Amino acid sequence: MKTETAVELIDALIQAISVEINSIKARVVSDIVMQVGIYAHDHLGAKRMAFGVLSDIPTLDEEYLEEAEQIEAVLLDREQRRNALKHLKHLIQTGNPEVMQILQQELSRFFSEDETYQFLLEPEVEYPNEHSKPYPYPKDR
């Protein structure tokens, strides 16, 4: 694998993990803001009779807080993985021969030497590699 291709692939992986991290954080923020919004709607400045109160407290319930601990562990894992990829990218860019040898050896266990890895570089392309071919439909279609 060429150094430029390796760096480009790692950048794509870092970007994908960053999107995942940000989507998890956005979900947490959304849940918190929604809970505070529900509480505010029911209790703050409401000039109406209490009808269909959705929440008596502004904080998330215990069930969600237990789930939040699992979410926090997932975030930590993803951030560590992103940091590992950044370190690998640095090693490749500085020309570390050992890391390139290991990377090439491991990739060759699953992919041929002429693999282009377009499935990571262009994931929206239907046939991203020379080995992918369209499904052969019967001629009467």
Summary of the structure (lengths in Angstrom):
residues: 141
radius of gyration: 24.2
end to end distance: 40.7
largest distance: 72.5
contacts: 303
relative contact order: 0.13
helix: 63%
strand: 0%
